[in-house]
Amino acid sequence: SVPSFPCPAMGIEFAMTAVAFAPAAMQSRRRLRLTSVVLIAAALLSCWQLCAVDDGETAFARGGGFRRRKRTKQTIVLTEDHPRLGEKGKVVEVKRGYFRNWLFPQGLAKKQDPTIMRQIAKEAAEKKLAQEKMYGEAMEKKSKIEGHGTFVFKKKVREGTDKIYGSLTQINVAEEIVKACGVPVRQVSVDLPKVTELGDYTATIELAPDIAATISIKVVGEGASESEEGEE
């Protein structure tokens, strides 16, 4: 309600005073509201930072304030071989941040659960079967190659010496094995000493990891008799 005054002059003076102070009061209220907003935002930011540390590893302590929880770890299963943690399929514990920020984004690991463990077991079984098949085939090839006996190579000889023209190469040996045994051999798998003259040599053929065939090689001059060549 509007106050009453003894005389009009006093009413006019009151009105003028109120108008003069109105802007200052409004500005004060605006500053107060702005300060309140800033303080609330700062408080929310502080709470978010404290609660976001290490996936909630910070908690309220008794009596107020915050305290650090003991760092926890995540149980994971490796989906690829890792130079430090181990081979694919191994179950290990790592820091949550390391799993979340590196291992999982790189496709190196997943959280341990029944589904992923069944998948890992299935892949391991399939890998084992494939390895057994590969080793079985390698042993068959080894038996065929070594069962052939001595591989004889005829080379043109320099007159008056045992030196041959050129040399015996990995390609020569690989091609002869394919021809004589029907076993495909990569030239890079042939481990052959330097052959530059007539004589007997030994070479190995890598067929699989830890499986190699050992063969005997005899280098003879062109036109040599069968007795000189020996039995193949």
Backbone as CSV, one residue per row, in Angstrom:
resi,resn,N_x,N_y,N_z,CA_x,CA_y,CA_z,C_x,C_y,C_z
1,SER,0.837,-1.193,0.000,0.000,0.000,0.000,0.872,1.242,0.000
2,VAL,0.299,2.359,-0.535,1.050,3.611,-0.639,0.926,4.353,0.669
3,PRO,2.018,4.764,1.284,1.947,5.477,2.573,1.332,6.859,2.382
4,SER,0.699,7.371,3.453,0.114,8.719,3.410,1.090,9.697,4.052
5,PHE,1.083,10.889,3.590,1.998,11.921,4.084,1.208,13.158,4.533
6,PRO,1.731,13.865,5.555,1.020,15.070,6.054,0.827,16.116,4.988
7,CYS,1.799,16.194,4.077,1.673,17.211,3.046,2.168,16.668,1.720
8,PRO,1.670,17.189,0.619,2.091,16.701,-0.707,3.586,16.793,-0.928
9,ALA,4.248,17.794,-0.355,5.684,17.961,-0.587,6.466,16.759,-0.077
10,MET,6.062,16.220,1.098,6.762,15.068,1.643,6.557,13.837,0.766
11,GLY,5.379,13.659,0.208,5.110,12.515,-0.686,5.967,12.581,-1.932
12,ILE,6.093,13.775,-2.463,6.909,13.933,-3.668,8.360,13.610,-3.362
13,GLU,8.852,14.059,-2.185,10.236,13.801,-1.814,10.490,12.304,-1.661
14,PHE,9.532,11.588,-1.045,9.678,10.125,-0.871,9.734,9.421,-2.215
15,ALA,8.867,9.826,-3.132,8.828,9.189,-4.447,10.134,9.388,-5.188
16,MET,10.678,10.600,-5.124,11.936,10.888,-5.815,13.085,10.064,-5.227
17,THR,13.066,9.899,-3.899,14.120,9.108,-3.249,14.047,7.645,-3.687
18,ALA,12.828,7.099,-3.757,12.651,5.688,-4.168,13.128,5.476,-5.589
19,VAL,12.802,6.392,-6.474,13.248,6.267,-7.873,14.757,6.333,-7.963
20,ALA,15.395,7.175,-7.157,16.839,7.346,-7.208,17.559,6.073,-6.777
21,PHE,17.008,5.385,-5.778,17.678,4.182,-5.264,17.256,2.898,-5.960
22,ALA,16.257,2.922,-6.806,15.771,1.696,-7.469,16.847,1.044,-8.333
23,PRO,17.566,1.766,-9.216,18.602,1.111,-10.032,19.690,0.443,-9.193
24,ALA,20.096,1.113,-8.107,21.142,0.543,-7.263,20.670,-0.751,-6.615
25,ALA,19.425,-0.815,-6.194,18.898,-2.029,-5.566,18.801,-3.162,-6.571
26,MET,18.337,-2.833,-7.806,18.238,-3.870,-8.846,19.609,-4.425,-9.198
27,GLN,20.600,-3.533,-9.309,21.956,-3.974,-9.621,22.505,-4.876,-8.514
28,SER,22.189,-4.531,-7.266,22.659,-5.330,-6.145,22.059,-6.732,-6.203
29,ARG,20.739,-6.800,-6.522,20.091,-8.107,-6.613,20.669,-8.928,-7.762
30,ARG,20.954,-8.277,-8.901,21.551,-8.986,-10.038,22.920,-9.549,-9.688
31,ARG,23.741,-8.697,-8.985,25.067,-9.184,-8.580,24.954,-10.370,-7.623
32,LEU,23.969,-10.316,-6.741,23.768,-11.397,-5.785,23.386,-12.689,-6.508
33,ARG,22.468,-12.561,-7.505,22.060,-13.755,-8.245,23.233,-14.337,-9.046
34,LEU,24.029,-13.482,-9.680,25.174,-13.934,-10.455,26.194,-14.642,-9.568
35,THR,26.436,-14.042,-8.389,27.391,-14.660,-7.454,26.904,-16.029,-7.014
36,SER,25.578,-16.149,-6.775,25.016,-17.439,-6.354,25.187,-18.488,-7.443
37,VAL,24.937,-18.095,-8.697,25.082,-19.036,-9.811,26.534,-19.518,-9.931
38,VAL,27.476,-18.591,-9.812,28.888,-18.948,-9.912,29.292,-19.909,-8.808
39,LEU,28.835,-19.632,-7.585,29.182,-20.508,-6.459,28.594,-21.896,-6.633
40,ILE,27.350,-21.971,-7.120,26.713,-23.280,-7.336,27.453,-24.065,-8.415
41,ALA,27.826,-23.384,-9.521,28.549,-24.056,-10.603,29.896,-24.582,-10.109
42,ALA,30.602,-23.771,-9.312,31.897,-24.199,-8.794,31.753,-25.416,-7.883
43,ALA,30.683,-25.421,-7.062,30.458,-26.557,-6.173,30.155,-27.822,-6.964
44,LEU,29.309,-27.705,-7.997,28.986,-28.868,-8.827,30.219,-29.403,-9.539
45,LEU,31.082,-28.517,-10.043,32.290,-28.939,-10.731,33.232,-29.677,-9.784
46,SER,33.363,-29.180,-8.570,34.233,-29.833,-7.591,33.733,-31.233,-7.262
47,CYS,32.394,-31.340,-7.077,31.827,-32.654,-6.776,32.034,-33.624,-7.933
48,TRP,31.847,-33.141,-9.168,32.025,-34.006,-10.342,33.462,-34.491,-10.446
49,GLN,34.435,-33.587,-10.226,35.839,-33.975,-10.303,36.194,-35.020,-9.252
50,LEU,35.661,-34.854,-8.050,35.973,-35.789,-6.983,35.333,-37.155,-7.214
51,CYS,34.124,-37.137,-7.737,33.403,-38.399,-7.949,33.878,-39.123,-9.193
52,ALA,34.501,-38.397,-10.129,34.926,-39.017,-11.387,36.315,-39.629,-11.312
53,VAL,37.018,-39.451,-10.217,38.390,-39.953,-10.103,38.380,-41.464,-10.032
54,ASP,39.042,-42.104,-11.020,39.252,-43.548,-11.004,37.974,-44.338,-10.805
55,ASP,36.898,-43.989,-11.549,35.658,-44.743,-11.510,35.075,-44.842,-10.100
56,GLY,35.026,-43.742,-9.404,34.421,-43.760,-8.090,35.317,-44.265,-6.998
57,GLU,36.608,-44.174,-7.198,37.529,-44.643,-6.185,37.706,-43.623,-5.067
58,THR,36.966,-42.510,-5.123,36.964,-41.515,-4.067,35.601,-41.545,-3.395
59,ALA,35.540,-41.605,-2.087,34.271,-41.719,-1.391,34.270,-40.793,-0.182
60,PHE,33.051,-40.555,0.366,32.942,-39.735,1.555,33.494,-40.480,2.756
61,ALA,34.307,-39.793,3.533,34.839,-40.372,4.759,33.916,-40.041,5.922
62,ARG,34.010,-40.795,7.009,33.211,-40.497,8.184,33.600,-39.136,8.733
63,GLY,32.592,-38.394,9.121,32.864,-37.072,9.655,32.962,-36.009,8.581
64,GLY,32.654,-36.382,7.314,32.708,-35.395,6.249,34.008,-35.435,5.480
65,GLY,34.024,-34.806,4.311,35.215,-34.783,3.475,35.292,-36.013,2.593
66,PHE,36.372,-36.117,1.878,36.571,-37.224,0.959,37.804,-38.029,1.359
67,ARG,37.787,-39.300,0.998,38.957,-40.156,1.207,39.150,-41.026,-0.026
68,ARG,40.350,-41.496,-0.225,40.668,-42.347,-1.371,40.385,-43.802,-1.041
69,ARG,39.651,-44.479,-1.909,39.497,-45.905,-1.761,40.738,-46.616,-2.295
70,LYS,40.937,-47.846,-1.840,42.025,-48.650,-2.376,41.736,-48.950,-3.844
71,ARG,42.734,-48.779,-4.701,42.565,-48.981,-6.141,42.170,-50.428,-6.418
72,THR,41.087,-50.616,-7.180,40.618,-51.948,-7.529,41.057,-52.312,-8.934
73,LYS,40.977,-53.605,-9.256,41.397,-54.090,-10.561,40.249,-54.773,-11.286
74,GLN,40.430,-54.940,-12.579,39.431,-55.554,-13.444,39.932,-56.914,-13.918
75,THR,39.104,-57.949,-13.793,39.457,-59.267,-14.307,39.082,-59.331,-15.777
76,ILE,40.074,-59.630,-16.624,39.853,-59.616,-18.071,40.431,-60.887,-18.691
77,VAL,40.079,-61.106,-19.952,40.656,-62.211,-20.720,41.276,-61.623,-21.983
78,LEU,42.503,-62.006,-22.278,43.212,-61.481,-23.439,42.625,-62.088,-24.713
79,THR,42.326,-61.242,-25.684,41.819,-61.712,-26.974,42.916,-61.731,-28.034
80,GLU,44.098,-61.244,-27.684,45.280,-61.302,-28.542,46.505,-61.509,-27.658
81,ASP,47.581,-62.002,-28.255,48.822,-62.148,-27.495,49.327,-60.782,-27.047
82,HIS,49.806,-60.714,-25.817,50.338,-59.459,-25.274,51.757,-59.716,-24.779
83,PRO,52.725,-58.876,-25.144,54.127,-59.140,-24.784,54.386,-59.188,-23.291
84,ARG,53.556,-58.522,-22.502,53.797,-58.485,-21.051,52.771,-59.307,-20.270
85,LEU,51.521,-59.282,-20.698,50.461,-59.942,-19.938,50.332,-61.429,-20.250
86,GLY,50.668,-61.828,-21.483,50.599,-63.248,-21.803,49.943,-63.526,-23.145
87,GLU,49.622,-64.808,-23.353,49.067,-65.246,-24.623,47.552,-65.084,-24.654
88,LYS,47.017,-65.151,-25.857,45.577,-65.056,-26.062,44.859,-66.127,-25.242
89,GLY,43.760,-65.713,-24.568,42.987,-66.635,-23.757,43.342,-66.626,-22.289
90,LYS,44.430,-65.973,-21.926,44.851,-65.931,-20.529,43.984,-64.952,-19.742
91,VAL,43.588,-65.353,-18.535,42.790,-64.490,-17.662,43.732,-63.774,-16.699
92,VAL,43.666,-62.454,-16.684,44.558,-61.655,-15.841,43.773,-60.539,-15.180
93,GLU,44.388,-59.904,-14.193,43.815,-58.726,-13.539,44.675,-57.516,-13.861
94,VAL,44.021,-56.430,-14.276,44.729,-55.194,-14.606,43.966,-54.023,-14.002
95,LYS,44.595,-52.886,-13.970,43.925,-51.679,-13.490,42.781,-51.320,-14.431
96,ARG,41.706,-50.868,-13.850,40.510,-50.563,-14.637,40.798,-49.532,-15.728
97,GLY,41.576,-48.514,-15.363,41.881,-47.468,-16.340,42.692,-48.003,-17.510
98,TYR,43.616,-48.918,-17.237,44.439,-49.493,-18.310,43.583,-50.321,-19.261
99,PHE,42.634,-51.074,-18.686,41.733,-51.856,-19.534,40.815,-50.934,-20.343
100,ARG,40.222,-49.951,-19.664,39.239,-49.080,-20.315,39.873,-48.181,-21.370
101,ASN,41.068,-47.676,-21.113,41.679,-46.687,-22.003,42.609,-47.267,-23.054
102,TRP,43.081,-48.530,-22.858,44.047,-49.063,-23.820,43.690,-50.461,-24.321
103,LEU,43.598,-51.428,-23.408,43.423,-52.813,-23.840,42.125,-53.022,-24.618
104,PHE,41.010,-52.532,-24.085,39.724,-52.740,-24.763,39.628,-51.973,-26.082
105,PRO,39.995,-50.672,-26.127,39.922,-49.965,-27.423,40.824,-50.569,-28.489
106,GLN,41.956,-51.169,-28.093,42.879,-51.767,-29.054,42.476,-53.186,-29.449
107,GLY,41.399,-53.697,-28.874,40.953,-55.043,-29.198,41.843,-56.130,-28.619
108,LEU,42.567,-55.813,-27.529,43.504,-56.768,-26.933,42.881,-57.584,-25.801
109,ALA,41.759,-57.111,-25.254,41.159,-57.825,-24.126,39.682,-57.462,-24.001
110,LYS,38.960,-58.333,-23.274,37.558,-58.091,-22.959,37.320,-58.488,-21.508
111,LYS,36.211,-57.993,-20.951,35.861,-58.390,-19.596,35.561,-59.886,-19.561
112,GLN,35.979,-60.514,-18.500,35.751,-61.956,-18.374,34.277,-62.227,-18.128
113,ASP,33.696,-63.078,-18.962,32.332,-63.553,-18.762,32.191,-64.906,-19.453
114,PRO,31.144,-65.668,-19.166,30.999,-67.010,-19.753,31.023,-67.026,-21.268
115,THR,30.441,-66.006,-21.901,30.368,-65.985,-23.366,31.757,-65.888,-23.989
116,ILE,32.560,-64.936,-23.528,33.883,-64.754,-24.106,34.777,-65.942,-23.778
117,MET,34.592,-66.568,-22.607,35.410,-67.723,-22.256,35.093,-68.914,-23.157
118,ARG,33.814,-69.106,-23.490,33.443,-70.180,-24.420,34.019,-69.925,-25.801
119,GLN,33.984,-68.654,-26.238,34.538,-68.293,-27.546,36.048,-68.551,-27.593
120,ILE,36.760,-68.156,-26.531,38.206,-68.377,-26.474,38.524,-69.870,-26.490
121,ALA,37.760,-70.657,-25.732,37.991,-72.103,-25.683,37.757,-72.736,-27.054
122,LYS,36.729,-72.295,-27.759,36.438,-72.831,-29.088,37.561,-72.509,-30.065
123,GLU,38.033,-71.252,-30.041,39.122,-70.855,-30.939,40.402,-71.616,-30.617
124,ALA,40.666,-71.852,-29.327,41.867,-72.598,-28.940,41.798,-74.041,-29.435
125,ALA,40.608,-74.639,-29.350,40.448,-76.016,-29.832,40.649,-76.098,-31.338
126,GLU,40.090,-75.120,-32.071,40.248,-75.100,-33.528,41.713,-74.903,-33.917
127,LYS,42.404,-74.039,-33.177,43.826,-73.805,-33.446,44.645,-75.060,-33.202
128,LYS,44.316,-75.786,-32.130,45.039,-77.010,-31.812,44.846,-78.060,-32.904
129,LEU,43.613,-78.185,-33.393,43.343,-79.142,-34.469,44.113,-78.779,-35.737
130,ALA,44.145,-77.474,-36.050,44.870,-77.026,-37.248,46.367,-77.315,-37.119
131,GLN,46.927,-77.091,-35.922,48.346,-77.370,-35.706,48.648,-78.862,-35.812
132,GLU,47.773,-79.676,-35.245,47.972,-81.127,-35.317,47.932,-81.599,-36.769
133,LYS,47.012,-81.033,-37.550,46.927,-81.401,-38.966,48.194,-80.984,-39.711
134,MET,48.666,-79.751,-39.428,49.862,-79.247,-40.090,51.077,-80.111,-39.751
135,TYR,51.229,-80.477,-38.488,52.370,-81.301,-38.083,52.272,-82.707,-38.675
136,GLY,51.050,-83.224,-38.760,50.871,-84.536,-39.364,51.275,-84.548,-40.826
137,GLU,50.862,-83.504,-41.555,51.238,-83.398,-42.969,52.746,-83.199,-43.120
138,ALA,53.333,-82.419,-42.216,54.781,-82.179,-42.285,55.561,-83.470,-42.049
139,MET,55.094,-84.315,-41.137,55.773,-85.578,-40.884,55.667,-86.510,-42.093
140,GLU,54.539,-86.481,-42.788,54.396,-87.285,-44.009,55.376,-86.819,-45.082
141,LYS,55.502,-85.508,-45.245,56.451,-84.966,-46.228,57.882,-85.338,-45.859
142,LYS,58.190,-85.243,-44.591,59.536,-85.588,-44.120,59.863,-87.041,-44.462
143,SER,58.893,-87.926,-44.224,59.111,-89.341,-44.506,59.345,-89.585,-45.996
144,LYS,58.584,-88.918,-46.845,58.740,-89.095,-48.293,60.096,-88.582,-48.775
145,ILE,60.482,-87.415,-48.305,61.737,-86.802,-48.777,62.940,-87.611,-48.315
146,GLU,62.963,-87.949,-47.024,64.115,-88.687,-46.500,64.151,-90.128,-47.019
147,GLY,62.958,-90.659,-47.366,62.916,-92.016,-47.883,63.409,-92.130,-49.314
148,HIS,63.573,-91.002,-49.981,64.037,-91.032,-51.374,65.492,-91.464,-51.486
149,GLY,66.285,-91.154,-50.512,67.712,-91.461,-50.579,68.500,-90.255,-51.054
150,THR,69.659,-90.511,-51.650,70.549,-89.436,-52.084,70.024,-88.757,-53.345
151,PHE,70.091,-87.435,-53.319,69.705,-86.658,-54.506,70.983,-86.351,-55.289
152,VAL,71.014,-86.769,-56.551,72.204,-86.611,-57.379,71.990,-85.471,-58.375
153,PHE,72.996,-84.609,-58.459,72.943,-83.479,-59.392,74.169,-83.544,-60.309
154,LYS,73.914,-83.447,-61.595,75.008,-83.451,-62.577,75.337,-82.016,-62.966
155,LYS,76.625,-81.702,-62.915,77.074,-80.358,-63.240,78.272,-80.414,-64.193
156,LYS,78.357,-79.407,-65.038,79.497,-79.288,-65.934,80.720,-78.880,-65.117
157,VAL,81.851,-79.570,-65.350,83.051,-79.360,-64.536,84.106,-78.597,-65.343
158,ARG,84.796,-77.712,-64.645,85.909,-77.001,-65.283,87.038,-77.994,-65.559
159,GLU,87.605,-77.916,-66.721,88.608,-78.885,-67.164,89.802,-78.910,-66.209
160,GLY,90.165,-80.135,-65.803,91.335,-80.326,-64.944,91.083,-80.042,-63.477
161,THR,89.833,-79.760,-63.094,89.524,-79.476,-61.685,88.212,-80.166,-61.292
162,ASP,87.881,-80.035,-60.011,86.578,-80.509,-59.515,85.580,-79.359,-59.391
163,LYS,86.007,-78.189,-59.808,85.139,-77.025,-59.734,84.037,-77.124,-60.792
164,ILE,82.815,-76.755,-60.386,81.701,-76.780,-61.328,81.422,-75.371,-61.836
165,TYR,80.809,-75.306,-62.983,80.381,-74.010,-63.493,79.149,-73.564,-62.704
166,GLY,79.215,-72.350,-62.204,78.095,-71.869,-61.387,78.124,-72.542,-60.024
167,SER,76.958,-72.837,-59.494,76.867,-73.499,-58.196,75.517,-74.195,-58.098
168,LEU,75.362,-75.020,-57.078,74.081,-75.666,-56.809,73.278,-74.726,-55.925
169,THR,72.043,-74.429,-56.316,71.246,-73.419,-55.610,70.061,-74.043,-54.885
170,GLN,69.438,-73.223,-54.063,68.232,-73.655,-53.359,67.130,-74.013,-54.351
171,ILE,67.032,-73.259,-55.427,66.009,-73.539,-56.434,66.239,-74.908,-57.057
172,ASN,67.509,-75.236,-57.358,67.829,-76.551,-57.927,67.347,-77.673,-57.015
173,VAL,67.619,-77.550,-55.736,67.251,-78.595,-54.781,65.735,-78.691,-54.636
174,ALA,65.066,-77.546,-54.494,63.612,-77.553,-54.332,62.924,-78.171,-55.540
175,GLU,63.365,-77.815,-56.732,62.766,-78.365,-57.947,62.996,-79.875,-58.046
176,GLU,64.166,-80.358,-57.655,64.464,-81.787,-57.719,63.613,-82.576,-56.724
177,ILE,63.375,-82.006,-55.550,62.533,-82.681,-54.553,61.104,-82.805,-55.069
178,VAL,60.591,-81.746,-55.674,59.230,-81.787,-56.231,59.150,-82.842,-57.329
179,LYS,60.170,-82.876,-58.157,60.191,-83.817,-59.282,60.308,-85.274,-58.808
180,ALA,61.167,-85.513,-57.835,61.431,-86.888,-57.396,60.421,-87.412,-56.382
181,CYS,59.885,-86.525,-55.537,59.027,-86.981,-54.435,57.580,-86.510,-54.537
182,GLY,57.337,-85.523,-55.391,55.987,-84.982,-55.483,55.599,-84.155,-54.272
183,VAL,56.591,-83.646,-53.565,56.337,-82.831,-52.373,56.704,-81.381,-52.670
184,PRO,55.741,-80.454,-52.597,56.066,-79.041,-52.851,56.959,-78.479,-51.745
185,VAL,58.011,-77.790,-52.171,58.971,-77.228,-51.220,59.276,-75.789,-51.618
186,ARG,59.239,-74.894,-50.647,59.603,-73.507,-50.908,61.122,-73.383,-50.913
187,GLN,61.641,-72.627,-51.851,63.097,-72.515,-51.955,63.717,-71.905,-50.700
188,VAL,62.990,-71.003,-50.034,63.537,-70.373,-48.830,63.618,-71.353,-47.661
189,SER,62.926,-72.494,-47.776,62.961,-73.474,-46.693,64.164,-74.409,-46.819
190,VAL,64.927,-74.277,-47.920,66.085,-75.143,-48.150,67.328,-74.510,-47.523
191,ASP,67.931,-75.210,-46.596,69.181,-74.755,-45.967,70.318,-75.554,-46.591
192,LEU,71.061,-74.898,-47.468,72.059,-75.583,-48.287,73.430,-74.931,-48.116
193,PRO,74.477,-75.711,-47.890,75.819,-75.110,-47.815,76.255,-74.656,-49.207
194,LYS,77.312,-73.887,-49.271,77.817,-73.425,-50.560,78.396,-74.610,-51.330
195,VAL,77.869,-74.828,-52.537,78.299,-75.958,-53.364,78.908,-75.414,-54.649
196,THR,80.229,-75.531,-54.784,80.916,-75.017,-55.972,81.822,-76.061,-56.624
197,GLU,81.804,-77.293,-56.076,82.635,-78.348,-56.649,81.980,-79.707,-56.425
198,LEU,82.539,-80.724,-57.049,81.999,-82.074,-56.931,82.139,-82.571,-55.490
199,GLY,81.222,-83.467,-55.098,81.335,-84.022,-53.757,79.996,-84.327,-53.130
200,ASP,80.044,-84.713,-51.857,78.839,-85.058,-51.087,78.513,-83.936,-50.095
201,TYR,77.249,-83.661,-49.981,76.796,-82.569,-49.115,75.532,-83.002,-48.373
202,THR,75.213,-82.243,-47.352,73.975,-82.468,-46.578,73.185,-81.158,-46.528
203,ALA,71.886,-81.279,-46.712,71.013,-80.109,-46.656,69.785,-80.439,-45.813
204,THR,69.113,-79.397,-45.315,67.881,-79.602,-44.548,66.746,-78.816,-45.197
205,ILE,65.542,-79.369,-45.079,64.348,-78.738,-45.638,63.375,-78.483,-44.491
206,GLU,63.103,-77.222,-44.192,62.166,-76.898,-43.116,60.740,-77.098,-43.625
207,LEU,59.988,-77.951,-42.933,58.622,-78.287,-43.341,57.571,-77.682,-42.411
208,ALA,57.949,-77.443,-41.172,57.068,-76.837,-40.166,57.958,-76.444,-38.998
209,PRO,57.457,-75.613,-38.077,58.266,-75.283,-36.908,58.724,-76.549,-36.189
210,ASP,60.019,-76.689,-36.002,60.635,-77.827,-35.311,60.589,-79.129,-36.107
211,ILE,60.211,-79.068,-37.366,60.212,-80.276,-38.206,60.974,-79.975,-39.493
212,ALA,62.032,-80.742,-39.742,62.837,-80.544,-40.948,63.302,-81.897,-41.469
213,ALA,63.382,-82.002,-42.783,63.896,-83.216,-43.424,65.375,-83.014,-43.734
214,THR,66.170,-84.016,-43.467,67.607,-83.969,-43.763,67.877,-84.853,-44.986
215,ILE,68.543,-84.288,-45.981,68.791,-85.036,-47.213,70.286,-85.064,-47.530
216,SER,70.658,-86.105,-48.282,72.036,-86.223,-48.770,72.079,-85.805,-50.231
217,ILE,73.107,-85.040,-50.589,73.255,-84.535,-51.957,74.616,-84.983,-52.492
218,LYS,74.599,-85.416,-53.729,75.866,-85.801,-54.386,75.953,-85.041,-55.695
219,VAL,77.032,-84.304,-55.874,77.259,-83.539,-57.095,78.306,-84.282,-57.927
220,VAL,77.938,-84.636,-59.156,78.843,-85.369,-60.055,78.974,-84.595,-61.364
221,GLY,80.028,-84.924,-62.103,80.239,-84.269,-63.384,79.334,-84.836,-64.456
222,GLU,79.014,-84.029,-65.445,78.194,-84.506,-66.552,78.915,-85.662,-67.252
223,GLY,78.148,-86.703,-67.596,78.718,-87.859,-68.256,79.296,-88.872,-67.305
224,ALA,79.112,-88.673,-65.990,79.622,-89.638,-65.017,78.866,-90.945,-65.136
225,SER,79.522,-92.033,-64.828,78.896,-93.355,-64.903,77.946,-93.551,-63.735
226,GLU,77.076,-94.568,-63.841,76.109,-94.819,-62.778,76.814,-95.181,-61.476
227,SER,77.977,-95.861,-61.585,78.701,-96.231,-60.355,79.224,-94.998,-59.645
228,GLU,79.551,-93.993,-60.417,80.037,-92.753,-59.816,78.893,-91.969,-59.181
229,GLU,77.722,-92.066,-59.817,76.590,-91.328,-59.294,76.080,-91.927,-58.004
230,GLY,76.148,-93.253,-57.913,75.597,-93.910,-56.723,74.107,-94.087,-56.891
231,GLU,73.520,-94.785,-55.947,72.085,-95.033,-56.015,71.333,-93.820,-55.522
232,GLU,70.263,-93.500,-56.210,69.428,-92.376,-55.784,68.486,-92.837,-54.684
